[in-house]
Structure formats: structure tokens, C-alpha cells
């Protein structure tokens, strides 16, 4: 799926449509593509679900070929229909025969071989020329567009030919001079542009069913909608140089807004409240501009409610999933907050603001990897909290991939305290904000809405609170004044650690930063090893100006045994408002 193109920033147009190709249509309109499957003449490899000498088993399951109110699941037609909320009909025909070409050529030369072989077999290329761009607006004229074929997908079974020049996919056909069909239609081989006619793809064994190919082809067509370049995280258009690990398959709210599929719900006043419905199903997303009353700002938060109702809501792929795709899994449900800068251009810079905290990182131990990975990878670990919006990094940050020998593929299982391969950079169960996990982000929380400029803290005076959940809807409240932010309960304490000191459990944690903090409460539970459900208050300690807090449970004298003593803490302010409980830590007794 790699696409290496020059990174170009485009200013968002005043109209909402695709940049180089249509992204929506009226009820009697559509975009029709042609899909061609190709095998090199000397390719004798085994490719899953694609028998040598035949079309792949899923050839007719990638697109629907007729416009309808409903499309088959997992097809590109269904994907764009659902992402657009029914505004875009993207259909395609499959060329009925496998095309054979010689191997020792560039992909552009190979694509020309393909076109020469099928040219006289296609009775009427005009059925694939239905759109033209007039004065910046796409116009549908069936069979009489701009004289160029709208879209081809040329999909190769396999190649190990270095001369070919494509690792996964390219949003072009790779030749410079237009190919003229027998009925005088033109096929343009250049990159994303209004006259560009296609996508080149290699399947190998990486994409072995319709669902695996759907996001790949949708992504490549996406370059005709958005332009060259990739986003860092969130949505369809993640990719090089950041990798594809941050993609969520479902389009992000930024992408949907760009294409006219939704309008942001602007929270432009202190105390703004919204019952936010599932994002993938409805397109609803709240924008909180920085500052809050400047809707023209390119810097803002986007708030999406992911209840994982849709099969395309692949908002997490790490943690318990560990890179696997299981359509029936709903773990990771909740509110996702994205911090956007350069939001008025493509590609915007999007960062995941994660409920489980923001940190500085450093190299840790070198870990032997499973088969198919590099022999070893150097894991990275949290050094200390970095709560600031523009400097701290959650474990889903794209910068944690491939930094020297460092890769954020691992995490410590809190119940076993052992390092596990979890692909945290692809998102885990604790990224989302939830009523019973972490229900707010404030100027003082971790992560926070505060920025660091040099050594100076700059408060945005923005807070986001989850008030309640009713079914799949989550009520979100946004604050835009310092006093309103301060009136909230303290934020959830972070970085609790428990160790043995003189036979007593000794707790340390990072001090909260709220200016009106009064004390902390300590909660304890003991079990035979499983995570407990019921924690009871066992002590208090007044807050201090120290960056770290410490409390010793002198009532517990640790002895050898098979049990575990679990602890959590909370923060309490001067008005007796109490935070949510921290994540737990434990010590054996």
C-alpha cells in the first residue's frame, strides 16, 4: 500500500468535493471504473485466493457494478456509500479475462502492455468517461465527459521485479504520453490530477480477500480526492513517511468535512453541550477551535464518538487485537480526541490525544521478535509525563515508529508486569475517553489542553468533559474559560507505582497540577491475582508542591504468598470535588 509522492500542501477549496475527481453525485449519477487483473508471464508464485492463470477468487467482490440504494459489505462501493452518507455512488466493471504481460519492465511500460491487450476487447470505453471539470466544478455527462477515462484499477498478482517500481500502490499509471483507445478516448498515466486515469496496485499475499483490498484501493483513489501526501494518523489517508499504522479505515471527520460528507459541529461557547452520536454511522464530530471562538483557525480539537458499530470502524488495531482485524470486536469504544494543526490545508497534521496519558520516551530493553519481524527491536518506555499538547506523545504517536532502533510495538501488561507484543502504536483499549475510565481533558490533566512555548506554559483555557452515556450516545461538554475549567473536578492522577519499602507497600505518583488541589485519597483491594472490582478507601495525604507524592501503607506488612495487593488513588480539590480513580498498580504479598 505504499505510495511515495512529493509532499504538497493544498489549501482547502471553497467548495466541498474531491480535488481531482468527484466525491459525490446526484441520484442519477455515478462514477464507473474499470478493474483489470494482471499476471506476469513468468510468475509461478503461490498467492492466497488468486490461482495462477485465473482471476482472483474475490475478483467480483471488490466493487458492485450497478448503482443501488445498498451495496454489498466490504466493497469499495459500500465503503464510499457509507463514508459519504449515501452521497457517492462508486461502481466498477471487472475485465472478464486475466491479462498476461512480460515482467522485465517498469510499471508504466507494463500498464501500456495491458492497455494494448485489452483495447480492442472493450467495445465502448465511453462508458468510463462520465465526468469533466468546468470552472472548478465536476459535471456529470454520461458517456461524454472530458474525453479521458475516469478511473482504471490495474491490479498485479505479484512481482519481485525491482525495475517495476511499485511496492504496493501508486495513484497513477506511470506513463507520460496519453494512450488513445480504439474509440478515441484518452487514458492519462500521470499522477493525481483532473485528467489522471488510474491506479496501479500489487496484491502479493498482503491482500487476499475483498476486505483487505477495499481500503487499499480506496486509499489510492483518495489521492485523487485529497491530493499528494499523507496524514500522520486517523482516517483513510495515513501513510508514508509516517507508515500506515495510524489509519482507522473509516474516513476521519477532517476527511469527511473536506469532501462535503459532514459539517463540523462548532463548540464556540463556554459550556457548549452536545449528545454526540456514533461518528462512523452519522458523521457527527465536534470541532473546538483554538482559541474557542475562532472557527477559521487551522488549530483545533476534533471530537469523535466511536462505538464501533460499523465494520469500517477500525479505530484500534493494537492492544488485545495485536494487529488483527476482527469485524465483530467492539473493544476500544469511546470518545476519541484529535489535535489538528495546519487544518486548513492538506495534509493536516493530526495527533491522537489519548486518555491513557502523554509522555517523554527513551530506549528500553532489546526484545527478540517473532518470525516475520526484524530479529530484535529496541523497545521504548515512559520517562516522565509530558502533558503538553504540542510536545507530549501518547503511545500511538507516529513519531514513536522507527526512531533509530526504537519502535512502540510493545507494552507492559499491568496485571503481569511483563512486556508483551501489543502493537500499541496502532491503538489500544485505553486510547478512548470514557465515562468510567478518563472522562475529561483540562489545562492541568495528562494529557492536557496546555501548550509549551519555550519554557512557558500557555493555557488554551479549554476543557472537554464527558457528562453521561445513554446507549451509544455520549454527552460531551466543552468549556472555554479558565474559571469553568477550574470548576471541574481534578484530573485523574497518573503514573502510580507501588514497591516494597521496609516490608510495607510504598506508593509514588506524579503530582497533579490543578492550582486548587487539596489532597489525595488512597484506595486498596487484594485478590488472588485477578484484577479486583471493589477498591476501598484506606488513607489520605495532603497535596504539596513536590513534583512527586509518596504514601506508605504502614497497616500492611508484606509476607510471602500468592496474592496481590492493588492500589489506586484519586485527587480532591478545595471544594471537595474528587477525580476519577487512577489506573492501578500492585505488589505481591
C-alpha positions as CSV (number, residue, x, y, z in Angstrom):
1,X,0.0,0.0,0.0
2,X,3.0,2.3,-0.1
3,X,2.7,5.5,-2.2
4,X,5.7,7.7,-2.3
5,X,4.9,11.1,-3.8
6,X,6.1,14.6,-3.3
7,X,4.5,16.2,-0.2
8,X,2.5,19.2,-1.3
9,X,0.2,21.3,0.8
10,X,-3.1,22.3,-0.8
11,X,-5.4,25.0,0.6
12,X,-8.9,23.7,1.1
13,X,-11.2,24.9,-1.7
14,X,-14.3,26.9,-1.1
15,X,-16.5,24.1,-2.5
16,X,-16.7,20.6,-0.9
17,X,-15.8,18.0,-3.4
18,X,-12.8,15.9,-4.5
19,X,-9.8,17.8,-5.6
20,X,-9.2,16.0,-8.9
21,X,-12.1,13.5,-9.1
22,X,-15.7,13.7,-7.9
23,X,-16.5,12.6,-4.4
24,X,-20.3,12.9,-4.6
25,X,-23.1,12.8,-7.1
26,X,-26.8,13.4,-7.7
27,X,-29.2,10.5,-7.6
28,X,-29.0,9.8,-11.3
29,X,-25.2,10.0,-11.4
30,X,-22.2,7.7,-10.6
31,X,-18.5,7.2,-11.1
32,X,-17.8,4.0,-13.0
33,X,-14.3,2.5,-13.0
34,X,-12.7,-0.5,-14.8
35,X,-10.8,-3.1,-12.9
36,X,-8.1,-5.2,-14.7
37,X,-6.3,-8.1,-13.1
38,X,-2.8,-8.9,-14.4
39,X,-0.2,-11.7,-14.1
40,X,3.4,-11.7,-15.3
41,X,4.1,-14.5,-17.8
42,X,6.8,-16.0,-15.6
43,X,5.0,-15.6,-12.3
44,X,4.7,-19.1,-10.7
45,X,4.3,-18.0,-7.1
46,X,1.5,-19.0,-4.8
47,X,-0.8,-16.1,-3.9
48,X,-3.6,-16.6,-1.5
49,X,-7.0,-16.7,-3.2
50,X,-5.6,-15.9,-6.6
51,X,-4.9,-19.1,-8.5
52,X,-2.2,-18.8,-11.2
53,X,-3.7,-18.2,-14.6
54,X,-7.1,-17.2,-13.3
55,X,-8.8,-14.1,-11.9
56,X,-8.6,-13.9,-8.1
57,X,-11.4,-15.7,-6.2
58,X,-12.7,-12.3,-5.0
59,X,-12.5,-10.5,-8.4
60,X,-16.2,-9.7,-8.5
61,X,-16.5,-8.8,-4.8
62,X,-14.4,-5.7,-4.7
63,X,-17.0,-3.4,-6.4
64,X,-20.6,-3.5,-7.2
65,X,-21.3,-2.9,-10.9
66,X,-24.7,-1.3,-10.6
67,X,-26.0,1.8,-8.7
68,X,-28.2,0.8,-5.8
69,X,-29.5,2.1,-2.5
70,X,-27.4,-0.6,-0.8
71,X,-24.1,-2.2,-1.7
72,X,-22.5,-5.4,-0.7
73,X,-20.4,-5.3,2.5
74,X,-16.6,-4.9,2.1
75,X,-16.8,-3.5,-1.4
76,X,-15.3,-0.2,-2.4
77,X,-18.8,0.8,-3.5
78,X,-20.2,0.1,0.0
79,X,-17.3,1.9,1.7
80,X,-17.7,5.2,-0.2
81,X,-21.5,5.0,0.1
82,X,-21.3,4.7,3.9
83,X,-18.5,7.2,4.3
84,X,-20.4,9.7,2.2
85,X,-23.7,9.1,4.0
86,X,-25.1,8.0,0.6
87,X,-23.8,10.9,-1.4
88,X,-21.4,9.0,-3.6
89,X,-22.0,6.0,-5.9
90,X,-18.7,4.4,-6.9
91,X,-19.2,1.4,-9.1
92,X,-16.9,-0.7,-11.4
93,X,-16.8,-3.4,-14.1
94,X,-14.2,-6.2,-13.9
95,X,-12.4,-7.0,-17.2
96,X,-13.5,-10.7,-17.6
97,X,-10.1,-12.2,-18.5
98,X,-6.8,-12.3,-16.8
99,X,-4.2,-10.3,-18.7
100,X,-0.7,-11.6,-19.2
101,X,2.3,-9.3,-19.6
102,X,6.1,-9.6,-19.7
103,X,7.9,-8.9,-16.5
104,X,11.1,-7.0,-17.2
105,X,9.7,-3.5,-17.4
106,X,8.6,-0.5,-15.4
107,X,5.1,-0.4,-14.2
108,X,4.3,2.3,-16.7
109,X,5.5,0.1,-19.6
110,X,3.7,-2.9,-18.2
111,X,0.5,-0.8,-17.9
112,X,0.8,0.2,-21.6
113,X,1.2,-3.6,-22.4
114,X,-2.1,-4.2,-20.6
115,X,-3.9,-1.4,-22.4
116,X,-2.7,-2.6,-25.8
117,X,-4.0,-6.1,-25.0
118,X,-7.5,-5.0,-23.8
119,X,-8.0,-2.1,-26.2
120,X,-10.0,-3.8,-28.9
121,X,-11.7,-6.1,-26.4
122,X,-13.5,-3.2,-24.7
123,X,-16.4,-2.4,-27.0
124,X,-17.1,1.1,-25.6
125,X,-14.6,3.0,-23.5
126,X,-17.1,5.9,-23.3
127,X,-19.0,4.2,-20.5
128,X,-15.9,5.1,-18.4
129,X,-15.9,8.8,-19.4
130,X,-18.7,10.4,-17.5
131,X,-17.2,13.4,-15.7
132,X,-15.5,16.6,-16.6
133,X,-14.4,19.6,-14.6
134,X,-15.8,23.0,-15.6
135,X,-14.6,26.1,-13.8
136,X,-13.6,24.1,-10.8
137,X,-16.8,22.1,-10.6
138,X,-17.3,18.4,-11.6
139,X,-20.1,17.9,-14.1
140,X,-21.7,14.5,-15.0
141,X,-22.3,13.8,-18.7
142,X,-22.9,10.2,-19.3
143,X,-20.5,8.8,-21.9
144,X,-19.4,12.3,-22.8
145,X,-17.2,13.7,-20.1
146,X,-13.8,15.3,-20.8
147,X,-12.5,12.7,-23.3
148,X,-10.5,10.9,-20.7
149,X,-11.3,7.6,-19.0
150,X,-12.3,8.5,-15.4
151,X,-10.6,5.7,-13.5
152,X,-8.8,2.3,-14.1
153,X,-7.5,0.0,-11.4
154,X,-4.8,-2.2,-12.8
155,X,-4.0,-4.9,-10.2
156,X,-1.0,-7.2,-10.5
157,X,-0.8,-10.6,-8.9
158,X,2.8,-10.4,-7.9
159,X,6.2,-9.0,-8.9
160,X,9.7,-9.2,-7.5
161,X,11.0,-7.1,-10.3
162,X,12.9,-4.1,-9.0
163,X,12.5,-2.4,-12.3
164,X,8.8,-2.4,-11.9
165,X,9.0,0.4,-9.3
166,X,5.9,-0.1,-7.2
167,X,6.0,-1.7,-3.7
168,X,2.2,-1.6,-3.1
169,X,0.2,1.0,-4.8
170,X,0.5,4.2,-6.9
171,X,-2.2,6.7,-7.7
172,X,-1.1,6.8,-11.3
173,X,-0.5,4.5,-14.3
174,X,3.1,5.6,-14.8
175,X,3.4,6.7,-18.4
176,X,3.7,10.2,-19.8
177,X,2.0,10.2,-23.2
178,X,-1.7,9.6,-23.3
179,X,-2.9,6.2,-24.5
180,X,-5.5,6.6,-27.2
181,X,-8.2,3.8,-27.3
182,X,-9.7,2.4,-30.4
183,X,-12.8,4.6,-29.9
184,X,-10.7,7.8,-29.4
185,X,-10.9,8.0,-25.6
186,X,-7.7,9.1,-23.8
187,X,-6.1,7.3,-20.9
188,X,-3.7,9.6,-18.9
189,X,-0.9,7.9,-17.0
190,X,0.2,10.8,-14.8
191,X,-0.3,11.2,-11.0
192,X,-3.3,12.6,-9.2
193,X,-4.8,15.2,-11.4
194,X,-8.1,16.0,-13.1
195,X,-7.2,14.1,-16.2
196,X,-5.3,11.3,-14.4
197,X,-6.9,7.9,-15.3
198,X,-5.9,5.4,-12.8
199,X,-4.2,3.4,-10.0
200,X,-1.5,0.7,-10.2
201,X,-1.6,-2.0,-7.5
202,X,0.3,-5.2,-6.5
203,X,-1.6,-7.7,-4.3
204,X,1.0,-10.4,-3.4
205,X,-0.1,-12.2,-0.2
206,X,-0.7,-8.9,1.7
207,X,-4.2,-8.5,0.3
208,X,-6.0,-11.8,0.0
209,X,-9.7,-11.0,0.1
210,X,-12.1,-8.2,-0.9
211,X,-12.0,-6.5,2.5
212,X,-8.2,-6.4,2.5
213,X,-8.2,-4.8,-0.9
214,X,-11.0,-2.3,-0.3
215,X,-9.1,0.1,2.0
216,X,-6.0,-0.1,-0.3
217,X,-8.0,0.9,-3.5
218,X,-10.0,3.4,-1.5
219,X,-6.8,5.0,-0.2
220,X,-5.2,5.2,-3.7
221,X,-8.4,6.8,-5.1
222,X,-8.3,9.1,-2.1
223,X,-5.2,10.7,-3.6
224,X,-7.4,11.9,-6.4
225,X,-9.8,13.4,-3.9
226,X,-7.3,14.9,-1.5
227,X,-4.0,15.3,-3.3
228,X,-0.5,14.0,-2.9
229,X,0.8,13.4,0.6
230,X,-0.4,11.6,3.7
231,X,-1.7,12.3,7.2
232,X,0.1,11.1,10.3
233,X,-2.9,9.4,11.9
234,X,-6.7,9.0,11.8
235,X,-8.7,8.2,8.7
236,X,-8.1,6.8,5.2
237,X,-5.1,8.8,4.1
238,X,-2.4,7.9,6.6
239,X,0.8,6.7,5.0
240,X,4.5,7.3,4.2
241,X,6.6,8.7,5.6
242,X,4.7,8.0,8.8
243,X,3.6,4.5,8.0
244,X,0.1,3.1,7.7
245,X,-0.2,2.1,11.3
246,X,-2.2,5.1,12.3
247,X,-5.1,4.6,9.9
248,X,-8.6,4.0,11.1
249,X,-10.0,2.7,7.7
250,X,-13.2,4.8,8.3
251,X,-12.6,8.3,7.0
252,X,-11.7,10.9,9.7
253,X,-14.1,13.8,10.4
254,X,-11.5,16.0,8.8
255,X,-11.6,14.0,5.5
256,X,-15.4,13.8,5.6
257,X,-15.6,17.6,6.1
258,X,-13.2,18.2,3.2
259,X,-15.3,16.1,0.8
260,X,-18.6,17.6,1.9
261,X,-19.8,14.5,3.7
262,X,-20.3,16.3,7.0
263,X,-20.1,19.7,8.7
264,X,-18.2,20.1,11.9
265,X,-20.3,20.9,14.9
266,X,-18.6,24.0,16.3
267,X,-18.4,24.3,20.1
268,X,-17.8,28.0,20.1
269,X,-19.1,29.0,23.6
270,X,-18.3,28.2,27.2
271,X,-20.4,25.3,28.4
272,X,-21.4,24.1,24.9
273,X,-23.1,20.7,25.3
274,X,-23.9,18.0,22.7
275,X,-25.3,14.4,22.8
276,X,-22.7,13.0,20.3
277,X,-23.9,10.1,18.3
278,X,-21.7,7.4,16.7
279,X,-19.3,9.1,14.3
280,X,-18.9,6.5,11.6
281,X,-22.7,6.0,11.3
282,X,-23.7,9.7,11.4
283,X,-20.6,11.7,10.6
284,X,-21.1,13.8,13.7
285,X,-17.9,15.4,15.1
286,X,-17.4,18.4,17.4
287,X,-14.7,21.0,16.5
288,X,-13.2,23.0,19.3
289,X,-11.2,25.8,17.8
290,X,-8.1,27.2,19.5
291,X,-9.0,29.9,20.6
292,X,-12.5,28.6,21.1
293,X,-14.3,31.4,19.3
294,X,-12.2,31.3,16.1
295,X,-13.8,28.9,13.7
296,X,-11.3,30.0,10.9
297,X,-8.4,28.8,13.0
298,X,-6.4,25.9,11.5
299,X,-5.7,24.7,15.0
300,X,-8.4,22.8,16.8
301,X,-9.6,19.6,18.5
302,X,-11.9,17.2,16.8
303,X,-14.1,15.0,19.0
304,X,-15.5,11.7,17.6
305,X,-17.6,9.1,19.3
306,X,-16.5,5.7,18.1
307,X,-18.9,2.9,19.3
308,X,-17.5,0.5,16.7
309,X,-20.9,-0.2,15.2
310,X,-19.6,-0.2,11.6
311,X,-17.3,-2.9,10.2
312,X,-15.2,0.0,8.8
313,X,-14.6,1.5,12.3
314,X,-11.1,0.1,12.7
315,X,-10.1,2.8,15.2
316,X,-7.9,0.5,17.1
317,X,-5.7,-2.4,15.9
318,X,-3.4,-2.8,18.8
319,X,-3.8,-4.0,22.4
320,X,-5.8,-7.2,22.6
321,X,-6.2,-7.2,18.8
322,X,-2.4,-7.0,18.4
323,X,-2.7,-6.1,14.7
324,X,-5.5,-8.5,13.8
325,X,-8.8,-7.4,12.2
326,X,-11.9,-8.9,13.8
327,X,-15.1,-7.3,12.5
328,X,-17.1,-8.4,15.5
329,X,-14.8,-6.9,18.1
330,X,-16.0,-3.7,19.8
331,X,-13.2,-3.1,22.2
332,X,-11.9,0.5,22.2
333,X,-15.3,2.1,22.2
334,X,-15.4,5.7,23.4
335,X,-14.6,9.3,22.6
336,X,-11.5,9.9,20.5
337,X,-9.9,13.4,20.6
338,X,-7.6,14.5,17.8
339,X,-5.4,17.6,17.9
340,X,-5.2,19.2,14.5
341,X,-2.8,21.9,13.2
342,X,-2.5,23.1,9.6
343,X,-6.1,22.2,9.5
344,X,-7.0,24.5,6.5
345,X,-4.6,22.5,4.2
346,X,-4.0,19.0,3.0
347,X,-2.3,17.2,4.6
348,X,-3.3,18.4,8.0
349,X,-1.2,17.5,11.0
350,X,-3.3,15.2,13.2
351,X,-2.2,13.8,16.6
352,X,-4.1,11.4,18.8
353,X,-4.8,12.8,22.3
354,X,-5.1,9.7,24.4
355,X,-6.9,9.0,27.6
356,X,-4.1,6.9,29.0
357,X,-1.6,9.8,29.0
358,X,1.1,11.7,27.3
359,X,4.8,11.1,27.9
360,X,8.5,11.5,27.2
361,X,10.1,8.3,25.9
362,X,13.5,6.7,25.9
363,X,15.0,3.4,24.7
364,X,14.5,0.4,26.9
365,X,15.4,-3.3,26.6
366,X,16.1,-5.1,23.3
367,X,13.4,-7.6,22.6
368,X,13.7,-10.8,20.5
369,X,10.9,-10.6,17.9
370,X,8.6,-13.3,16.4
371,X,9.1,-14.7,12.9
372,X,8.5,-12.2,10.2
373,X,9.9,-9.3,12.2
374,X,13.5,-8.0,12.4
375,X,15.4,-10.3,14.8
376,X,15.3,-7.8,17.6
377,X,13.8,-4.4,18.3
378,X,14.6,-1.9,21.0
379,X,11.5,-1.1,22.9
380,X,10.9,2.3,24.4
381,X,9.5,3.2,27.8
382,X,7.9,6.2,29.5
383,X,10.4,8.5,31.1
384,X,8.1,11.0,32.7
385,X,4.8,12.6,31.9
386,X,4.8,15.3,29.3
387,X,1.3,16.7,29.5
388,X,1.7,19.4,26.9
389,X,-0.4,19.4,23.8
390,X,2.4,20.2,21.4
391,X,5.3,18.2,22.9
392,X,4.0,15.1,24.7
393,X,3.4,11.8,22.9
394,X,1.0,9.1,23.6
395,X,1.9,5.5,22.7
396,X,0.0,5.9,19.4
397,X,2.2,8.8,18.2
398,X,3.7,8.2,14.7
399,X,7.0,9.6,15.9
400,X,7.5,6.5,18.1
401,X,7.9,4.4,14.9
402,X,11.3,3.8,13.6
403,X,13.1,6.4,15.7
404,X,16.6,4.9,15.3
405,X,16.1,1.4,16.6
406,X,13.1,2.3,18.6
407,X,9.6,1.1,17.9
408,X,6.5,1.3,20.0
409,X,5.3,-2.3,19.4
410,X,5.3,-3.3,23.0
411,X,3.7,-2.5,26.3
412,X,3.8,-3.8,29.8
413,X,0.8,-5.8,30.8
414,X,-0.3,-4.2,34.0
415,X,-1.6,-7.4,35.5
416,X,1.5,-9.4,34.9
417,X,4.1,-6.6,34.6
418,X,5.7,-8.4,31.7
419,X,6.5,-6.9,28.3
420,X,4.1,-8.1,25.5
421,X,3.9,-7.5,21.8
422,X,0.8,-5.4,21.5
423,X,1.3,-3.0,18.6
424,X,0.4,-0.1,20.8
425,X,1.2,2.4,18.0
426,X,-1.9,1.0,16.2
427,X,-4.1,2.0,19.2
428,X,-5.3,0.1,22.3
429,X,-8.3,-0.1,24.5
430,X,-7.3,2.8,26.7
431,X,-6.9,5.4,24.0
432,X,-10.5,6.4,24.2
433,X,-12.0,8.7,26.8
434,X,-14.9,7.1,28.6
435,X,-17.3,7.9,31.5
436,X,-15.7,5.3,33.8
437,X,-12.1,5.5,32.6
438,X,-11.0,9.0,31.9
439,X,-13.8,11.4,31.3
440,X,-12.1,14.8,30.9
441,X,-9.2,16.7,29.5
442,X,-8.3,20.1,31.1
443,X,-5.5,22.6,31.2
444,X,-3.9,20.5,34.0
445,X,-4.7,16.9,33.1
446,X,-2.5,14.4,31.5
447,X,-2.9,14.8,28.5
448,X,-3.8,18.5,28.8
449,X,-5.0,21.3,26.6
450,X,-2.0,23.4,27.6
451,X,0.9,24.1,25.2
452,X,4.6,24.6,25.9
453,X,6.3,27.5,24.1
454,X,9.9,27.5,25.0
455,X,9.8,27.0,28.8
456,X,6.5,28.9,29.2
457,X,3.2,27.2,29.7
458,X,0.4,28.6,27.5
459,X,-3.1,27.8,28.6
460,X,-5.7,27.4,25.9
461,X,-8.4,27.6,28.7
462,X,-10.2,24.7,27.0
463,X,-11.6,21.7,28.8
464,X,-13.7,18.8,27.4
465,X,-15.8,16.7,29.7
466,X,-17.8,13.5,29.2
467,X,-21.0,14.0,31.2
468,X,-23.0,10.8,30.7
469,X,-23.7,8.0,28.2
470,X,-27.1,6.8,27.0
471,X,-26.8,3.8,24.8
472,X,-24.4,4.7,22.0
473,X,-24.7,8.4,22.6
474,X,-22.2,10.3,24.8
475,X,-23.0,13.7,26.2
476,X,-20.0,16.0,25.8
477,X,-19.5,19.4,27.4
478,X,-16.9,21.9,26.2
479,X,-15.5,24.8,28.3
480,X,-13.7,27.8,27.0
481,X,-13.0,29.9,30.1
482,X,-10.3,29.5,32.8
483,X,-12.9,29.7,35.6
484,X,-15.1,27.0,34.1
485,X,-12.1,24.7,33.6
486,X,-11.0,25.2,37.2
487,X,-14.5,24.4,38.5
488,X,-14.3,20.9,37.2
489,X,-13.1,18.0,39.5
490,X,-9.4,17.4,39.4
491,X,-8.0,15.3,36.7
492,X,-7.3,11.6,37.0
493,X,-3.8,11.1,38.7
494,X,-1.2,9.4,36.5
495,X,2.0,7.3,37.0
496,X,1.1,5.4,40.2
497,X,3.8,3.0,41.2
498,X,3.9,0.6,44.1
499,X,7.1,-1.0,45.5
500,X,8.2,-2.7,48.8
501,X,9.8,-0.5,51.4
502,X,10.6,-1.9,54.8
503,X,8.0,-4.6,54.2
504,X,5.3,-2.0,53.6
505,X,3.7,-1.0,50.2
506,X,5.2,2.4,49.2
507,X,3.1,4.4,46.7
508,X,4.5,7.1,44.5
509,X,2.8,9.1,41.8
510,X,3.2,12.3,39.8
511,X,1.6,15.3,41.5
512,X,-1.5,16.8,39.8
513,X,-1.1,20.4,38.5
514,X,-4.5,21.9,39.4
515,X,-3.9,25.1,41.4
516,X,-6.8,24.4,43.8
517,X,-5.8,20.8,44.8
518,X,-6.2,19.9,48.4
519,X,-5.4,16.2,49.0
520,X,-5.2,12.7,47.6
521,X,-7.2,9.6,48.7
522,X,-5.7,6.1,48.6
523,X,-7.8,3.0,47.7
524,X,-6.8,-0.6,48.2
525,X,-8.0,-4.1,47.2
526,X,-6.5,-7.5,47.5
527,X,-7.1,-10.6,45.3
528,X,-5.5,-13.9,44.4
529,X,-4.2,-12.4,41.2
530,X,-7.1,-11.2,39.1
531,X,-7.9,-7.5,38.7
532,X,-10.3,-6.5,41.6
533,X,-13.6,-4.8,41.1
534,X,-14.0,-3.3,44.6
535,X,-11.5,-0.8,46.0
536,X,-11.9,0.7,49.4
537,X,-10.6,4.0,50.8
538,X,-7.7,3.3,53.2
539,X,-5.9,6.7,53.6
540,X,-5.3,10.3,52.6
541,X,-2.4,12.6,52.2
542,X,-2.4,16.4,51.7
543,X,-1.1,17.7,48.4
544,X,2.2,19.5,48.2
545,X,4.4,21.4,45.8
546,X,6.6,18.4,45.3
547,X,6.6,17.0,41.7
548,X,6.1,13.5,43.2
549,X,3.9,12.3,46.0
550,X,4.7,9.4,48.3
551,X,2.5,7.4,50.7
552,X,3.3,4.3,52.7
553,X,0.7,1.8,53.7
554,X,2.0,1.0,57.2
555,X,-1.0,-1.1,58.0
556,X,0.1,-3.8,55.6
557,X,3.1,-5.9,56.4
558,X,4.1,-7.9,53.2
559,X,4.7,-11.6,53.6
560,X,5.3,-14.3,51.1
561,X,2.1,-15.5,49.5
562,X,0.2,-15.9,46.3
563,X,-2.0,-12.8,46.5
564,X,-1.7,-9.3,45.1
565,X,-2.3,-6.0,46.8
566,X,-3.8,-3.5,44.4
567,X,-3.8,0.3,44.8
568,X,-5.5,3.3,43.2
569,X,-5.5,7.0,44.1
570,X,-7.7,10.0,43.5
571,X,-7.2,13.7,43.8
572,X,-9.6,16.0,45.7
573,X,-9.8,19.8,45.4
574,X,-10.7,22.5,47.9
575,X,-14.4,22.3,47.1
576,X,-14.3,18.5,47.8
577,X,-14.6,17.5,44.2
578,X,-12.9,14.2,43.6
579,X,-11.3,12.9,40.5
580,X,-11.7,9.6,38.9
581,X,-9.5,6.8,40.3
582,X,-6.1,6.3,38.7
583,X,-5.0,3.2,36.9
584,X,-3.9,0.5,39.4
585,X,-0.6,-0.8,40.4
586,X,0.0,-3.8,42.7
587,X,2.6,-5.6,44.8
588,X,2.6,-9.3,45.7
589,X,2.2,-10.3,49.3
